[in-house]
């Protein structure tokens, strides 16, 4: 089995942070979000190789992966942003004819047992019931649990009454057939929302009697927007629940505090990540993500994301700033 992780998205909803780094390198619970995915795969060691489909700032991403992990990695550039289906198709030449594949979206984290998900006779799509399915691809299933239809971001309940969303994790038996389906939609210019969608290729496979079942994912952690990154940060910190003690400060767990940090006369937490090299002085930091080498002084921050190498002084409230910024009053 090989793993495909598309990381080519530009992350427009996460600007200004994504002006200076790929969105999958944004900090969540003290580590870049992609770390949490790759670390689990490397620990399991069930994949022959992990293939990244890269886009903008691919050199920055590649350097991070190769200096953080030792594994069999491959990096393939998607030269044009033509959609998720096209991104997956870029990996075609890396697969033998009958190899299985596990596709994991690089900007979505999961609390899932990958071994159980992949231990199946049929191909498996990770799903979760949601209140508003219009933002996602959805599946419809029959009485036996097999998928009967894939729909990419249904515009209304008239199009589909299903609220079972595709969460971004796919186990595909015999990837050769998937690549044939992707080739078909690309050659025939079959697009949804002006992009080649993976769901359209999966629907094409259904027509050829290819069978899919679903795996119910309980922990689905979206990292597509600032507010959802903060929620994901909370979820992971709560699960890790590591205890920290810093003399002269009040630490309210769960938190993450990196190495070479300096915290003085401050209240940290709950649900706050302070990354490596950061300095917090005379401040209260609650439900925030503070990235590497930033300094916060005489401030009271809540629900904020602070990029790397920032300086914030005398600020009260919510703040969302990218790398190398200064904010003071």
JONORMO-V391875 format. One record per pair of residues at least 4 apart in sequence whose C-alpha atoms are under 8 Angstrom apart, sorted by sequence separation. I is the first residue (numbers start at 1). J is the second residue. D is the distance in Angstrom with one decimal. If there is no record, write none. Layout:
((I;J;D) (I;J;D))
This chain:
((11;15;7.0) (14;18;6.0) (15;19;6.3) (16;20;7.9) (17;21;6.7) (18;22;5.7) (21;25;6.5) (22;26;7.4) (27;31;5.2) (28;32;5.8) (31;35;6.2) (32;36;7.4) (33;37;7.3) (34;38;6.2) (35;39;5.7) (36;40;6.5) (37;41;6.6) (38;42;6.0) (39;43;6.1) (40;44;6.2) (41;45;6.1) (54;58;5.6) (57;61;6.6) (58;62;6.0) (59;63;6.1) (60;64;6.4) (61;65;6.4) (62;66;6.1) (63;67;6.1) (64;68;6.0) (65;69;5.9) (66;70;6.8) (82;86;5.9) (83;87;6.3) (84;88;6.3) (85;89;6.3) (86;90;6.4) (87;91;7.5) (88;92;7.6) (91;95;7.3) (95;99;6.4) (113;117;6.4) (114;118;6.1) (115;119;6.1) (116;120;7.8) (120;124;7.5) (133;137;7.3) (141;145;5.5) (142;146;5.6) (155;159;6.8) (156;160;6.8) (157;161;4.8) (174;178;7.5) (175;179;6.3) (176;180;6.3) (177;181;6.3) (178;182;6.2) (179;183;6.0) (180;184;6.2) (181;185;6.5) (182;186;6.2) (183;187;6.0) (184;188;6.0) (185;189;5.8) (186;190;6.3) (191;195;5.0) (192;196;6.5) (196;200;7.6) (197;201;6.9) (198;202;6.3) (199;203;6.1) (200;204;6.2) (201;205;6.4) (202;206;6.5) (203;207;6.7) (204;208;6.9) (205;209;6.7) (206;210;5.0) (224;228;6.6) (225;229;6.1) (226;230;6.4) (227;231;6.4) (228;232;6.1) (229;233;6.1) (230;234;6.3) (231;235;6.3) (232;236;6.3) (233;237;6.1) (234;238;6.1) (235;239;6.3) (236;240;6.2) (237;241;5.7) (246;250;7.5) (251;255;7.8) (257;261;7.4) (268;272;6.8) (274;278;6.7) (290;294;7.0) (306;310;7.0) (321;325;6.8) (18;23;5.5) (21;26;7.5) (26;31;7.9) (27;32;4.3) (28;33;5.5) (31;36;7.4) (41;46;7.3) (82;87;7.4) (112;117;8.0) (133;138;6.9) (141;146;5.3) (142;147;6.4) (154;159;6.1) (157;162;7.7) (185;190;4.8) (191;196;4.8) (192;197;6.4) (205;210;5.4) (206;211;6.7) (223;228;5.5) (224;229;7.0) (237;242;7.8) (246;251;7.2) (12;18;7.1) (17;23;7.5) (26;32;5.0) (27;33;6.0) (41;47;7.4) (81;87;8.0) (118;124;7.4) (141;147;4.2) (142;148;6.4) (154;160;6.5) (172;178;7.6) (185;191;7.5) (190;196;6.7) (191;197;6.7) (222;228;5.8) (223;229;4.7) (245;251;6.5) (11;18;6.1) (25;32;4.5) (26;33;6.0) (117;124;7.1) (140;147;5.7) (141;148;5.1) (189;196;7.8) (221;228;7.8) (222;229;6.8) (244;251;6.9) (10;18;7.2) (24;32;6.5) (25;33;5.9) (139;147;6.4) (140;148;5.6) (141;149;7.1) (192;200;7.9) (14;23;7.2) (17;26;7.6) (24;33;5.5) (25;34;6.3) (78;87;6.1) (139;148;7.5) (140;149;5.1) (151;160;7.8) (191;200;8.0) (223;232;7.0) (244;253;7.7) (24;34;5.3) (139;149;5.7) (140;150;6.7) (186;196;6.7) (190;200;7.9) (221;231;8.0) (222;232;6.8) (243;253;6.6) (11;22;7.4) (139;150;4.7) (185;196;7.2) (221;232;5.5) (242;253;7.6) (243;254;7.2) (244;255;7.7) (10;22;7.0) (11;23;5.6) (78;90;6.7) (138;150;6.0) (139;151;6.4) (241;253;7.0) (242;254;6.6) (243;255;7.7) (244;256;8.0) (278;290;7.6) (294;306;7.7) (310;322;7.9) (315;327;7.5) (9;22;7.9) (10;23;7.1) (62;75;7.5) (77;90;7.9) (137;150;7.2) (138;151;5.4) (241;254;5.2) (242;255;7.1) (244;257;7.5) (255;268;7.7) (261;274;7.9) (272;285;7.0) (278;291;7.4) (283;296;7.1) (288;301;7.3) (294;307;7.4) (299;312;7.4) (306;319;7.2) (310;323;6.1) (311;324;7.9) (315;328;6.1) (9;23;7.5) (76;90;7.1) (137;151;5.5) (138;152;6.4) (240;254;7.9) (241;255;7.3) (242;256;7.4) (249;263;7.3) (255;269;6.0) (261;275;7.5) (266;280;7.0) (272;286;5.9) (278;292;5.8) (279;293;7.3) (281;295;8.0) (283;297;6.0) (285;299;8.0) (288;302;5.9) (291;305;7.9) (294;308;5.7) (295;309;7.5) (299;313;5.9) (300;314;8.0) (301;315;7.4) (304;318;5.2) (305;319;6.4) (306;320;5.9) (307;321;5.9) (308;322;7.2) (309;323;5.9) (310;324;4.9) (311;325;6.5) (312;326;5.8) (313;327;6.4) (314;328;5.6) (315;329;6.3) (7;22;7.9) (76;91;7.1) (137;152;4.1) (138;153;7.0) (185;200;7.4) (249;264;6.4) (252;267;7.6) (254;269;6.9) (255;270;6.1) (261;276;5.9) (262;277;7.5) (266;281;6.1) (271;286;6.6) (272;287;4.8) (273;288;6.4) (274;289;6.5) (275;290;6.0) (276;291;7.5) (277;292;5.7) (278;293;4.3) (279;294;6.3) (280;295;5.9) (281;296;6.3) (282;297;5.9) (283;298;5.0) (284;299;6.4) (285;300;6.1) (286;301;6.2) (287;302;5.6) (288;303;5.1) (289;304;6.4) (290;305;6.2) (291;306;6.0) (292;307;7.4) (293;308;5.9) (294;309;4.5) (295;310;6.2) (296;311;6.0) (297;312;6.2) (298;313;5.7) (299;314;4.9) (300;315;6.3) (301;316;5.9) (302;317;6.0) (303;318;5.8) (304;319;4.8) (305;320;4.8) (306;321;5.3) (307;322;4.5) (308;323;4.6) (309;324;5.0) (310;325;4.9) (311;326;4.7) (312;327;4.8) (313;328;4.5) (314;329;5.4) (136;152;6.5) (137;153;4.7) (138;154;7.6) (182;198;7.4) (185;201;6.5) (238;254;5.6) (248;264;6.7) (249;265;5.2) (250;266;6.4) (251;267;6.0) (252;268;6.1) (253;269;6.0) (254;270;5.5) (255;271;5.3) (256;272;6.4) (257;273;6.1) (258;274;6.0) (259;275;7.4) (260;276;5.9) (261;277;4.6) (262;278;6.5) (263;279;5.8) (264;280;6.2) (265;281;6.1) (266;282;5.0) (267;283;6.4) (268;284;6.0) (269;285;6.1) (270;286;5.7) (271;287;4.6) (272;288;4.7) (273;289;4.9) (274;290;4.9) (275;291;5.0) (276;292;5.0) (277;293;4.4) (278;294;4.7) (279;295;4.6) (280;296;4.8) (281;297;4.7) (282;298;4.9) (283;299;4.7) (284;300;4.7) (285;301;5.0) (286;302;4.8) (287;303;5.0) (288;304;4.8) (289;305;4.8) (290;306;4.9) (291;307;5.1) (292;308;4.9) (293;309;4.9) (294;310;4.6) (295;311;4.9) (296;312;4.8) (297;313;4.7) (298;314;4.9) (299;315;4.7) (300;316;4.7) (301;317;5.2) (302;318;5.5) (303;319;7.5) (304;320;5.5) (305;321;6.5) (306;322;6.4) (307;323;4.3) (308;324;6.3) (309;325;7.3) (310;326;5.7) (311;327;6.3) (312;328;5.5) (313;329;6.7) (7;24;6.8) (136;153;4.7) (137;154;7.2) (184;201;7.9) (237;254;5.6) (246;263;7.4) (248;265;5.8) (249;266;5.1) (250;267;4.7) (251;268;4.9) (252;269;4.7) (253;270;5.1) (254;271;5.4) (255;272;4.9) (256;273;4.6) (257;274;4.8) (258;275;4.7) (259;276;4.9) (260;277;4.8) (261;278;4.9) (262;279;4.7) (263;280;4.7) (264;281;4.8) (265;282;5.0) (266;283;4.8) (267;284;4.6) (268;285;5.0) (269;286;4.6) (270;287;6.0) (271;288;6.8) (272;289;5.8) (273;290;5.9) (274;291;6.5) (275;292;4.8) (276;293;6.4) (277;294;7.2) (278;295;5.7) (279;296;6.2) (280;297;6.0) (281;298;6.4) (282;299;7.1) (283;300;5.6) (284;301;6.2) (285;302;6.1) (286;303;6.8) (287;304;7.1) (288;305;5.9) (289;306;6.2) (290;307;6.6) (291;308;4.8) (292;309;6.5) (293;310;7.3) (294;311;5.9) (295;312;6.3) (296;313;6.0) (297;314;6.6) (298;315;7.2) (299;316;5.7) (300;317;6.3) (301;318;5.9) (302;319;7.8) (306;323;7.6) (307;324;7.2) (311;328;7.9) (135;153;5.5) (136;154;7.6) (237;255;6.1) (248;266;7.9) (249;267;6.0) (250;268;6.3) (251;269;6.1) (252;270;4.9) (253;271;6.8) (254;272;7.3) (255;273;5.7) (256;274;5.9) (257;275;6.1) (258;276;4.3) (259;277;6.4) (260;278;7.4) (261;279;5.7) (262;280;6.3) (263;281;5.9) (264;282;6.3) (265;283;7.2) (266;284;5.7) (267;285;6.3) (268;286;6.2) (269;287;6.3) (272;290;7.8) (273;291;7.9) (274;292;7.7) (275;293;7.4) (283;301;7.9) (288;306;8.0) (290;308;7.7) (291;309;7.7) (301;319;7.2) (307;325;7.8) (58;77;7.6) (134;153;4.9) (135;154;7.8) (182;201;5.2) (237;256;7.0) (249;268;7.8) (251;270;7.7) (255;274;7.9) (256;275;7.5) (257;276;7.5) (258;277;7.2) (266;285;7.9) (269;288;8.0) (133;153;6.9) (134;154;5.1) (181;201;5.1) (52;73;7.6) (54;75;6.8) (133;154;7.1) (134;155;5.7) (181;202;7.4) (49;71;7.4) (50;72;6.4) (51;73;5.9) (52;74;6.2) (53;75;6.2) (54;76;6.0) (55;77;5.7) (134;156;7.0) (140;162;6.0) (49;72;4.9) (50;73;5.0) (51;74;4.7) (52;75;4.9) (53;76;4.9) (54;77;4.7) (55;78;5.6) (139;162;6.8) (178;201;7.1) (181;204;6.1) (48;72;7.2) (49;73;5.7) (50;74;6.3) (51;75;5.9) (52;76;6.2) (53;77;5.6) (54;78;5.9) (55;79;6.8) (138;162;6.8) (139;163;8.0) (140;164;7.4) (178;202;7.3) (181;205;6.3) (49;74;7.3) (51;76;7.3) (53;78;6.2) (138;163;6.7) (139;164;5.9) (55;81;7.9) (138;164;5.4) (139;165;6.6) (138;165;4.3) (139;166;7.0) (178;205;7.1) (137;165;5.7) (138;166;5.4) (177;205;7.6) (42;71;7.0) (133;162;7.7) (136;165;5.9) (137;166;5.4) (39;69;8.0) (133;163;5.3) (136;166;6.6) (132;163;7.1) (133;164;7.3) (136;167;7.9) (131;163;6.8) (133;165;6.1) (130;163;5.6) (238;271;7.5) (22;56;7.0) (53;87;6.4) (129;163;5.4) (130;164;6.4) (237;271;6.4) (22;57;6.3) (53;88;7.5) (129;164;4.3) (130;165;6.5) (21;57;6.8) (22;58;7.9) (25;61;7.4) (128;164;5.4) (129;165;5.9) (53;90;7.4) (127;164;6.0) (128;165;5.4) (234;271;5.2) (22;60;7.8) (53;91;7.5) (127;165;5.3) (128;166;6.8) (233;271;7.1) (234;272;7.6) (21;60;7.4) (22;61;6.9) (127;166;4.6) (128;167;6.6) (233;272;7.8) (51;91;7.4) (126;166;6.0) (127;167;5.3) (152;192;7.4) (233;273;7.8) (125;166;7.0) (126;167;5.8) (126;168;6.8) (126;169;5.3) (3;47;6.4) (125;169;6.3) (126;170;6.2) (1;46;7.4) (2;47;5.2) (5;50;7.4) (7;52;6.6) (8;53;6.1) (10;55;7.7) (125;170;4.7) (152;197;7.6) (1;47;5.2) (2;48;5.5) (3;49;6.4) (4;50;6.1) (5;51;6.1) (6;52;5.7) (7;53;5.7) (8;54;4.4) (9;55;6.9) (10;56;6.8) (124;170;6.0) (125;171;6.4) (1;48;5.9) (2;49;5.2) (3;50;4.7) (4;51;4.8) (5;52;4.9) (6;53;4.5) (7;54;5.2) (8;55;4.0) (9;56;7.8) (123;170;7.8) (124;171;5.0) (152;199;6.1) (1;49;7.7) (2;50;6.0) (3;51;5.9) (4;52;6.0) (5;53;6.2) (6;54;6.6) (7;55;6.9) (8;56;6.4) (123;171;5.5) (124;172;6.6) (151;199;6.6) (152;200;7.5) (2;51;7.4) (4;53;7.4) (123;172;4.8) (150;199;5.9) (151;200;7.6) (122;172;8.0) (123;173;5.3) (150;200;7.2) (167;217;7.9) (122;173;6.7) (150;202;7.0) (151;203;8.0) (118;171;6.3) (150;203;5.5) (167;220;7.0) (234;287;7.5) (117;171;7.6) (149;203;6.4) (233;289;7.8) (149;206;7.5) (230;287;7.3) (148;206;7.2) (230;288;7.0) (108;167;8.0) (230;289;7.3) (108;168;7.1) (137;199;7.1) (105;168;5.3) (104;168;5.9) (105;169;6.6) (147;211;7.3) (103;168;7.7) (104;169;4.6) (146;211;6.9) (147;212;5.5) (103;169;5.6) (104;170;6.6) (146;212;5.7) (147;213;5.8) (102;169;7.3) (103;170;5.0) (146;213;4.7) (147;214;7.3) (102;170;5.7) (103;171;6.4) (145;213;6.1) (146;214;7.2) (8;77;8.0) (37;106;7.5) (102;171;4.5) (103;172;7.9) (145;214;7.1) (8;78;7.0) (101;171;5.9) (102;172;6.3) (100;171;7.5) (101;172;5.2) (9;81;7.8) (34;106;6.1) (37;109;6.7) (100;172;5.7) (101;173;6.7) (8;81;7.7) (33;106;7.9) (34;107;7.2) (36;109;7.4) (100;173;4.7) (101;174;7.5) (230;303;7.1) (33;107;7.0) (99;173;7.3) (100;174;4.9) (101;175;6.0) (98;173;7.9) (99;174;5.3) (100;175;5.4) (230;305;7.9) (33;109;7.5) (98;174;4.7) (99;175;5.9) (97;174;7.3) (98;175;6.4) (99;176;7.4) (6;84;7.7) (97;175;7.3) (98;176;6.1) (8;87;7.9) (97;176;5.3) (226;305;7.5) (95;175;7.6) (96;176;7.7) (6;87;6.6) (95;176;7.7) (6;88;7.2) (24;106;6.3) (24;107;5.6) (4;88;7.3) (23;107;7.3) (4;91;7.6) (92;179;6.4) (125;212;7.0) (127;214;6.4) (123;211;6.5) (124;212;5.5) (125;213;6.4) (126;214;5.7) (127;215;6.1) (128;216;5.8) (122;211;6.2) (123;212;4.8) (124;213;5.0) (125;214;4.8) (126;215;4.8) (127;216;5.2) (128;217;5.6) (89;179;6.1) (122;212;5.9) (123;213;6.3) (124;214;5.3) (125;215;6.1) (126;216;6.0) (127;217;5.8) (128;218;6.9) (122;213;6.6) (124;215;6.4) (126;217;6.0) (128;220;7.8) (2;95;7.8) (89;182;6.3) (89;183;7.4) (86;182;7.4) (2;99;7.4) (4;101;7.1) (85;182;6.5) (1;99;5.9) (2;100;6.6) (3;101;5.6) (4;102;6.2) (5;103;6.0) (6;104;7.3) (7;105;7.3) (117;215;6.5) (1;100;4.8) (2;101;5.0) (3;102;4.7) (4;103;4.8) (5;104;5.2) (6;105;5.7) (7;106;5.3) (1;101;5.3) (2;102;6.3) (3;103;5.8) (4;104;6.4) (5;105;5.6) (6;106;5.8) (7;107;7.3) (86;186;7.5) (1;102;7.2) (3;104;7.4) (5;106;5.7) (112;217;6.3) (111;217;7.4) (112;218;7.4) (110;217;7.6) (111;218;6.9) (112;219;6.7) (111;219;4.5) (110;219;5.5) (111;220;6.5) (85;195;8.0) (86;196;5.8) (88;198;7.7) (110;220;4.9) (111;221;7.9) (84;195;7.7) (85;196;5.1) (86;197;7.3) (109;220;6.3) (110;221;5.8) (83;195;4.7) (84;196;6.5) (85;197;4.4) (86;198;7.8) (108;220;7.4) (109;221;4.8) (82;195;5.4) (83;196;4.9) (84;197;5.5) (85;198;4.0) (108;221;5.8) (109;222;6.5) (82;196;6.1) (83;197;5.9) (84;198;5.8) (85;199;7.6) (108;222;5.0) (109;223;7.4) (107;222;7.2) (108;223;5.6) (85;201;7.2) (107;223;5.6) (108;224;7.6) (107;224;6.7) (28;229;6.9) (28;230;7.8) (28;232;7.1) (29;233;5.0) (28;233;5.1) (29;234;7.7) (29;236;6.3) (29;237;5.9) (14;224;7.0) (13;224;6.8) (14;225;5.6) (13;225;5.7) (14;226;6.2) (11;224;7.4) (13;226;7.8) (29;255;7.9) (30;256;6.1) (29;256;6.3) (30;257;7.4) (30;258;6.9) (29;272;7.7) (30;273;5.6) (29;273;5.5) (30;274;6.7) (31;275;8.0) (28;273;7.6) (30;275;5.4) (29;289;7.6) (28;289;7.3) (30;291;7.8) (27;289;7.2) (27;291;6.5) (17;307;6.7) (20;322;7.8) (19;322;7.9) (20;323;7.0) (17;321;7.0) (18;322;7.8) (16;321;6.5) (17;322;4.3) (16;322;5.1) (17;323;6.6) (15;322;7.5))
